[in-house]
Amino acid sequence: MANLNIRIDANLKQDVDKILGRLALNASDAVRIFFARIREERGIPFALKLPDKAYENWVNQAIADAEKDIEEKRISGPFNTVDELMKSLDAD
């Protein structure tokens, strides 16, 4: 076995540890899986690319629209049941 020491943002590690915990994995398991996939695929096992500009603009506009809806109180919820959601939709 070999050891690998990495520096990573503490918040990122904490968030990832929570996700991995739900998968019954830890960071070492995840790195071993990642390295195995790199070897298997002979490269990074996912595309490394910047998002399409049109998609990026669409996402930014959707976020801006949602923030405006929140500010203007046009969003309701959260709902505990589907019935509560449906009643809210019917009221509008």
N, C-alpha and C positions, 0 to 999 in steps of 0.2 A: 504494500500500500504506500501511496505517496500522500503528503500533506499539501494543502492549498490554502493559503491565507489571502483573503481579499478585504478591501475596504469598500464599504457600501453605506449609503445614507441610512441613518438609524430608523427614520420613519418608513422608508421603503422596506427595510428588513422586517420591521414589526408588522407591516401590512401583509407582506408575503408569508411570514411565519403563521399568521392567522389563517390564511388560505390553505397553506400546506398542512396545517394541523387538522383542518376539516377533511383533508384527503389522507390523513394518517401518515403524513410524510414530514420530514424535517428538511432543513436547508441542505444538509449533506446528501440526503437522498435525491433531492431535486437536481443538485449539481451532477451527481453520478448519472442520473437519467439524461440530463442535457448532454453530458460528454459522450454517453453511449450513442445518443441520436446523432451527434456530430460525426462520430466515427462511422456509424451505419450509413448516413446520407452523404458522407464525405464533404460536409459543409454545414453551415448554420441551418437548422431544421425549419426555418421559416424565412419569409421574404424580408429583407431589410430595405425599405424604401420609404420615401416621403409620401404623404397622402397627396392625391390628386388635388390640384388647386380648386377646382369646382366643388369637390366634396368638402374640402376644408372651409370654403366660403359658405356652403350649405349648413355645415355643422355650426359654424360661428353665428349664422343668422338664426338658426333654431335655438341656440342658447340665448341669444339676445331677445328673441321673441318670448321665450319661456320666462326670462327674468322680468320682462315688461309685464307679462300676464300676472306674475307673482306680485309685483309692485302695485298693479291696478286691481288686485284682489279678484281676478277672473279665474283663479284656480281654487278648487275646494278639495277637501279631504284632509287627512287620510281617512280611508274607509275601513271598517272592521269586517264588513261582509259585502258580498256582491249586491245584496238587496239594498244596502245603504248607498252604494254607488249608483244603482239604477234609479233609486228615488231621487237622488241629486240630479241625475241627467234628465229625468222626467220633469223636474221642477223648472228647468231652464227653458 
